[in-house]
């Protein structure tokens, strides 16, 4: 029995006929991700009132700044960055610790 002909890397040439298949191109080097490049997905549970506040804030921002693209994820990212930055700078006096410890 004869070996099957390899079709890997031939792409459209198989269907359109013609030309030799191109040699595979080396993968482009990826630059190191920055804070804004590397995006992950997470699930957090928040009280309903806070979700409603987020929604109201988002709608208000969209209405006020029609020429800007506003995303809820951006609002949450900014809020988290501010709380974490405050905690790093002020430790026990931070808003985060004050809220957590009452």
C-alpha positions in Angstrom: 0.0 0.0 0.0 1.4 3.4 -1.0 1.9 6.2 1.6 -0.6 9.0 1.8 0.6 12.3 0.3 1.1 14.9 3.0 -1.2 18.0 2.6 0.0 19.9 5.7 1.1 23.4 4.7 -0.2 23.3 1.2 -3.3 25.4 2.1 -5.4 26.7 -0.8 -2.9 25.2 -3.4 -4.7 21.9 -2.9 -8.0 23.3 -4.0 -6.9 25.9 -6.4 -4.0 24.0 -8.0 -0.7 25.5 -8.9 2.4 26.7 -7.1 4.5 25.1 -4.5 3.3 25.5 -0.9 5.1 28.2 1.0 7.6 27.2 3.7 6.2 27.7 7.2 7.0 31.1 8.6 8.6 31.3 12.0 6.3 32.5 14.8 6.6 36.2 15.5 8.4 37.0 18.7 6.0 38.3 21.3 7.0 41.3 23.3 6.7 41.2 27.1 3.1 41.9 28.1 2.3 45.2 29.8 -0.4 45.8 32.4 -2.9 46.7 29.7 -1.9 43.8 27.3 -2.3 40.8 29.6 -6.0 40.4 30.2 -7.4 37.6 32.3 -11.0 36.7 33.1 -12.3 36.3 36.6 -15.6 35.9 38.3 -16.4 37.7 41.5 -19.6 37.8 43.5 -20.9 41.3 44.4 -23.9 42.5 46.3 -26.8 43.4 44.0 -26.8 47.0 45.1 -23.2 47.3 44.0 -23.9 45.7 40.6 -26.7 48.3 40.2 -24.4 51.1 41.1 -21.8 49.9 38.6 -24.5 49.7 35.9 -25.8 53.2 36.8 -22.3 54.6 36.7 -21.5 52.9 33.4 -24.7 54.2 31.8 -24.0 57.7 33.1 -20.4 57.7 31.8 -21.6 56.5 28.4 -24.2 59.2 28.2 -21.8 62.0 29.3 -18.8 60.9 27.3 -20.4 59.7 24.0 -17.1 59.9 22.1 -15.3 57.6 24.5 -15.6 53.9 24.8 -16.5 53.0 28.4 -16.4 49.5 29.7 -17.5 48.1 33.1 -14.3 46.1 33.2 -12.3 49.4 33.0 -14.3 50.9 35.8 -13.7 47.9 38.0 -10.0 47.8 37.0 -9.5 51.4 37.9 -11.2 51.0 41.2 -9.1 47.9 42.1 -5.9 49.6 41.1 -6.8 52.6 43.3 -7.7 50.4 46.4 -4.6 48.3 46.0 -2.3 51.3 45.5 -3.8 52.9 48.6 -3.2 49.7 50.6 0.4 49.5 49.4 1.1 53.2 50.4 -0.8 53.4 53.6 -1.1 49.8 54.9 -3.2 49.8 58.1 -4.5 53.3 57.4 -5.8 52.4 53.9 -9.4 52.5 53.0 -9.3 48.7 52.4 -8.1 47.8 55.9 -10.4 50.4 57.5 -13.4 48.9 55.7 -12.4 45.3 56.3 -11.8 45.8 60.0 -14.7 48.2 60.7 
